[in-house]
């Protein structure tokens, strides 16, 4: 089961509320597998998974009154109601709900929220761009604008956005390296090897990634 949630993609990537979520969901496992292969290593990913908090009693949110202390799942995130008869939509900015942590280890929560989830969210969004708002047919591919007008799809229409996403993702990786080596991450206990052992960190130089 993927670790990244749709909620986190919308939180960390520049995705509009009307962007097709199913296109994002399709790309989450692909982006995660590539991250494991290129950076994290399976041992580190298994460490994350082993420390994931499973909220047994957190059904999907429905628009009805929820009691204080009741947990619900909304867009993959788990929230706890802070008041009785709570029928509002869960969100980080809604004072009637509290977003609950994903992991039971503080260092994992920090590296996930600060670096891994934002990186994955950008990669998921980037990978979905060629498919969202396009239609393939016998005459080729067309792309629709926000008023459903057809226009020719050109690679250059998306290349600038993709390049910006790549640059931001590379910056996140660099910041993560610094946090692990010089920041609070150096005081954490990590499994040997993999991402936090320093074997799989990569920095982007021009168009290629180089391993440390």
C-alpha positions in Angstrom: 0.0 0.0 0.0 1.4 3.4 -0.9 2.5 5.7 1.9 1.9 9.0 0.2 -1.7 10.2 0.4 -3.8 12.3 -2.0 -4.1 14.8 0.8 -0.3 15.2 0.8 -0.1 15.6 -3.0 -2.6 18.5 -2.8 -0.8 19.9 0.2 2.8 19.9 -1.2 2.4 20.2 -5.0 0.9 23.2 -6.9 -2.3 21.2 -7.7 -5.6 23.0 -8.1 -8.7 21.7 -6.4 -10.2 20.7 -9.7 -7.2 18.7 -10.9 -8.2 15.1 -11.5 -7.2 13.2 -8.4 -7.3 9.8 -10.1 -4.5 10.9 -12.4 -2.4 11.6 -9.2 -3.4 8.3 -7.6 -2.2 6.4 -10.6 1.3 7.9 -10.3 1.8 7.5 -6.5 3.0 3.9 -6.5 5.3 4.6 -9.5 6.9 7.6 -7.9 7.4 5.7 -4.6 9.0 2.7 -6.2 11.3 5.0 -8.1 12.2 6.8 -4.9 13.0 3.5 -3.2 15.1 2.3 -6.2 17.0 5.6 -6.7 17.4 7.0 -3.2 16.0 5.3 -0.2 16.7 1.6 -0.5 14.2 -1.1 0.5 15.4 -1.3 4.1 14.8 2.3 4.8 11.3 2.2 3.2 10.5 -0.8 5.2 11.6 1.1 8.3 9.1 3.9 7.4 6.3 1.4 6.8 7.0 -0.5 10.1 6.6 2.8 12.0 3.4 3.9 10.2 0.6 4.5 12.7 -2.5 2.4 11.8 -5.7 4.0 13.0 -8.0 1.1 13.3 -11.2 3.1 14.1 -11.0 5.9 11.5 -13.7 5.3 8.9 -14.1 7.5 5.8 -15.5 10.9 6.7 -19.2 11.5 6.0 -21.1 14.7 6.3 -22.8 14.1 9.6 -22.3 15.1 13.2 -19.1 13.6 14.7 -18.4 13.5 18.5 -15.4 15.0 20.2 -12.5 12.5 20.0 -14.0 10.6 17.0 -11.5 9.8 14.2 -12.2 9.9 10.5 -10.2 9.5 7.3 -10.4 12.1 4.6 -8.3 12.0 1.4 -6.0 9.5 3.1 -5.3 11.7 6.2 -6.7 10.9 9.6 -8.3 13.6 11.7 -9.7 13.7 15.2 -12.8 15.8 16.0 -12.3 18.5 18.6 -15.9 19.1 19.3 -19.3 17.3 19.4 -21.8 17.4 16.5 -19.0 18.2 14.1 -20.3 18.1 10.5 -17.6 20.4 9.0 -15.1 19.1 6.4 -11.8 18.0 7.9 -8.7 20.1 7.0 -5.5 21.4 8.6 -7.0 24.8 8.7 -10.2 23.8 10.3 -10.0 24.4 14.1 -12.7 21.8 14.6 -10.4 19.0 13.5 -6.9 17.9 14.4 -4.7 16.3 11.8 -3.1 13.2 13.4 0.5 12.1 12.9 1.5 9.5 10.4 4.4 7.9 12.2 5.2 6.9 15.8 8.8 8.1 15.6 9.4 11.9 15.7 12.4 11.8 13.4 10.4 9.8 10.7 7.6 12.3 11.0 10.0 15.2 10.4 11.8 13.7 7.5 8.5 12.6 5.9 6.7 15.9 6.3 9.7 18.1 5.6 11.3 16.3 2.7 10.1 12.9 1.5 6.3 13.7 1.1 7.0 17.1 -0.6 9.5 15.4 -3.0 7.1 12.6 -3.8 4.2 15.0 -4.3 6.1 17.1 -6.8 7.2 13.9 -8.7 3.6 12.6 -8.7 2.3 15.9 -10.1 5.1 16.0 -12.7 4.4 12.5 -13.9 0.6 13.1 -14.1 0.9 16.3 -16.3 1.1 14.6 -19.7 -2.2 12.7 -18.9 -4.4 15.3 -17.1 -6.5 17.3 -19.4 -5.5 15.4 -22.6 -7.4 13.0 -24.8 -5.8 10.5 -27.2 -7.7 9.6 -30.4 -7.0 8.5 -33.9 -6.0 12.0 -34.9 -3.4 12.3 -32.2 -3.5 14.1 -28.8 -5.5 17.2 -27.9 -5.4 19.2 -24.7 -8.3 21.1 -23.2 -8.1 24.5 -21.5 -10.4 25.6 -18.6 -13.3 26.4 -21.0 -13.0 23.1 -22.9 -11.5 24.6 -26.0 -9.3 22.2 -27.9 -5.8 23.2 -28.9 -2.7 21.3 -30.1 -0.7 19.6 -27.4 3.0 20.5 -27.7 5.8 19.1 -25.5 7.0 22.7 -24.8 3.7 23.5 -23.2 4.6 21.2 -20.3 8.4 21.2 -20.4 8.8 24.5 -18.5 6.5 23.3 -15.7 8.3 20.0 -15.5 11.7 21.6 -15.3 10.5 23.8 -12.5 9.2 20.8 -10.6 12.5 19.0 -11.2 14.4 21.9 -9.8 12.3 22.2 -6.7 12.5 18.5 -6.2 16.3 18.6 -6.4 16.3 21.4 -3.9 14.3 19.3 -1.5 16.8 16.4 -1.9 19.7 18.8 -1.2 17.9 20.2 1.9 17.3 16.7 3.1 21.0 15.8 2.7 21.9 18.9 4.8 19.3 18.1 7.5 20.6 14.5 7.7 24.3 15.5 7.8 24.2 18.9 9.7 20.8 19.4 11.1 18.5 17.7 13.5 18.6 14.4 11.5 22.1 13.7 12.6 20.8 13.1 16.1 18.3 10.5 14.9 18.7 6.8 15.0 18.3 5.3 11.5 18.6 1.8 10.1 22.0 1.1 8.6 22.4 1.6 4.9 19.9 3.1 2.6 18.9 6.8 2.5 20.1 7.7 6.0 23.3 5.7 5.9 24.5 8.1 3.2 24.7 5.5 0.5 21.8 6.5 -1.6 21.6 10.3 -1.3 21.8 12.0 -4.7 22.2 15.5 -5.8 21.2 16.8 -9.1 23.9 18.2 -11.4 22.6 19.4 -14.8 20.3 16.7 -16.0 21.8 13.7 -14.1 21.8 12.5 -10.5 25.1 11.5 -8.8 25.4 9.3 -5.8 27.4 10.2 -2.8 
